[in-house]
Amino acid sequence: MSARWPRPLVAALDLLNRRGAGIAVRLTRYTGKSAHAVHPKHLSDAPWHHWYVEHLKPGDLVLDLGCSNGAHALAAARCVRQVVGVDYDRVALSVAADSARRAARGNLCLFAVDLTGRLPFRDSSFDAVLFLDVIEHLEPRRHVLGEIARVLRPDGRLLVSAPNRETSWRRRLREAGLFAYSDPDHKIEYTETEFLAELRAGGFAPDGPVMPVVYDTAWAGVIDVVGGLSLPAYRRLSAWKRQVALQQPAESIGFRVVARRSA
């Protein structure tokens, strides 16, 4: 890491980052970009945001575990036979249902489910499971991974992502004595080694390399607010964050993995 930044600067940027996403979510609705309050990343159609699509097949039955407002489930539904989206948050599910109606996606089914219990699906039901930025919110995680392994077909794919706690920005936050997780609801954040170990302990092996997301910049909150005001500007800034992450994977905000059930 380069020279230490003054603590007041780090604290100010941290406050902006933590509030910027919420401001951006409200702005997308108030400025007419969306019928619902959603983050601009769900409106930007950046190909790397929907990275999992290239790992899906037209005949797949897909489970989106922790689908929230349905952005990923809807993207998947455009290219597979059927998607089942589940989440414990009924308000988010109502947004997902409204979005599905607006998009005329009759192949998306939504259910309210406690993700930490036994999933209400038969063994070997699904060809693929989306588990995107959800694992870090849950306990017990290995039980949930075991349930995913149970409902996946033997040759099924787990498409999973999780946050990186070892970027330069996360270390600056810790150095300044500040809370360093990217979300206060996170139960855990990972190094790459820890994330792969968690997957293996839950019955999965990576099927290919760990993939980066976007750069964990100290100016993320500003970029989010810009996105609430201007999607074209947000797309350009997001493309820059993506390019930096590809050049410096250790600075990515998180990890993306295609995994399969262990033998």
N, C-alpha and C positions, 0 to 999 in steps of 0.2 A: 504494500500500500504506500502511496505517496505521503507527504507531510500531513500531520494531524490538522483537521479543520477546527476552527473555534467552536466551542460547544453551543453558543447562541445561534450560530449559523446552522449547525446540524439540527438543533431543536426546531428552528423556524421552518426549515425544509421538511422535516418530519411532520410537523403540524399541517403544512400545506399538502403533503402527500396523503395524509390520512383523511383530510377533509375534501381534497380535490375530487376524489372518485364520487363521493356523495353529491357534490355540487354538479359534477358532470352528468350524473344520472338524472337529476332534476331538470337540468338544462335541456337534455334531449327531448323531454316531454314539453317543457314550456316553449321551446322554439319550434315545435311541430315536427321534429325529426322522427318521433315515435308516438304511438298511441299510449304507450306505457313508459314509466320511468325506467330506462335501461341504460347500461353503460355504453358509451359510443363504440367500444370494441365489438359489440354485438351488431352494430349497424355498418361497420366499415367493410365487411366482406373480404378482409385480408385473407389470402389463401392459407397462410400459416396459422391463422386463428382456428380454422376448421381442419387442422392437420390430419385428424382421424379419418376423414372422408376417403382418402386414397387407400385406406386399409379395410374398407367395407366393400361388400359385394352385393349386386342387385337382389339376390335371393335371400339375403340375411334377415334373420329376426334378431333385433338389437335391443338390449336393455340399457337405458341411460339411468344410472344409479346416482341419485342426487341431482335430478334434472333442473331444479330451481325454476326459472321462468321459461324454460324450454328452448332456449336459443340453440343449444347443441342438438337436442332431440329433433328440432325442426330441420336443421341442416342435414342430419343423418337421414331423416324421413324422405328427403328429396331423391335419395339414391339407393334405398333398400326396400325390401318387401314390407316390413313393419317395424315400428319402434314402440317400445313400452317405456314410458318415463315414470319414475317414482321419486317422491320426495316427501319429507315429513311436513313441509311448509305449505299449508293449504292456500294461503294467499298467493304465493309464487305459482302454485299449480293452476290457480284461476287465471293468472296472466298467461301461462303456457296454453291453457285451453282456449282462451280468447285469440291468442296468436295463431293457433292451429286452425280455428274456424276462419279467421281472416285469410289464411293462406290456403284454405280448402285442403288441409292435410288429413284425410280420413284414415290414413295408415299410422296415426300417432294416438296411442292410448295412454291415459294418465291415471295414476293411482297415488293416494296418500299412504305411505308406508314408513314404519320405523326402520331405518336403515341398519340399526344395530341389532335387530332381532333376526329371527329366521325369515328369509325372503319367501313370499307366498307363491313360489314357482317350483315346478317339478325339476328333478335332477336333469341335467343335460338339455335344458330348454332353449338356450340362446347360442347363436353363432358368434356374437360379439357383445362385449359389455363396455360401455363408456363410463369411466370413473375419473372425471375431470375436475381437478382442484377440489376434491371432496375428502380424500383420505385424511388430510391434515385437520379436518374438523371433527373427526370421529374417535371414539373409544368404545369398545375394544377393536382396534384396527385389524388385528390378525383374525379375529372371528369374522369380521366383514369380508376379508379376503377369502377366507375359507368358504363362506356362503357364495361368493362370486365363483369360486372354483367348482362348487357343487352344481350351480345352475348353468355353467358353461358346458358346451359340448366338448368332447375330448380334444378336438382340433380347433376349438374356439379361440378367439383373441380377446385379451384384456387391453384396452387402450386407456392408459392411466397417466395422470400428471400430478405433480406435487411441487411445493415451493423449495427454493434453494436458500439456505441460511448462511452461506459462506461467500456471498458477493462482497465486493469492496464497500458498498453502501451499508449492508447489514453489519459489517465489522465496524464501520464508522459509528453507527448507532450504539453498538455495544461499548465502543471506546469512550463515547460521550456519556455513558451510564444511562442510556435510554432504552426503552422497550424496543427490541429489534425484530420481532416477528412482523410480517407484512400485514397481518390481520389479528386483532386482539382475540378473535374466536378460535384461532389456531391452537390445537393441542400440541402440535409438533411441527417443526420444519427440519429439513434434512440436508446433509451433505449427499453427494451422489452415491458414495459407498453405503451410507446408512439407508438410503432409499432402496437401493437394490437388495440390501440385506433384508429389509422389511418385506419386499415382494417375495423373496425366496422363502422366508419364514412363513409366509401366508400361502405357499404352494405354487408359486409362479417363477418362471425363468424368462429373462428378457430374450426376445426374438429380434435381435438387431441392436444397433447402438443407441445409447441415450441421446435424445435430441434436445437442443436448446429451444427457448421460447423467444423472449425479447430482452433487451438490456435492462438491468435493474438500475435505472438512472435516478439520481437524487432529485431530478426535475419531473418525475412522473406525475405529480399532482398538477403541475402547470399544464402538462400535455393533456391530461384528462379534461381539464376545464376548457382548453382549446377545442377538444373534441366535442364538448357539449355545445359549443358555438359554431364550429365549422368542421364538418366531416372531411372535406378535401384536405384541410390543413392537418387534421388528425391522421389521415392516411399517410401523408408525407412524413410526419414525425414518427409514426409507427413503423414505417419502412426503414427509417434510420435506426430505430431501436432494434429492429430485426437484424439488420446488417451487422451492427456491432455485436449482437449475441452470436451470430454465425462466425465472426472473426475471433471472438473471445467467449467461448462457451462457459467458462468459469464465472462470467459476469451475468449469465442468464438469470432471470427471476425464478426459473424453475426447470424441472426436468420432464420430458415426455418419453414414454416407453410403450412399445408394443410387447406384450408378454403372453406367454402360453402356459397352460397347466404343466407343472413339473411331472416327470414320469414317475 
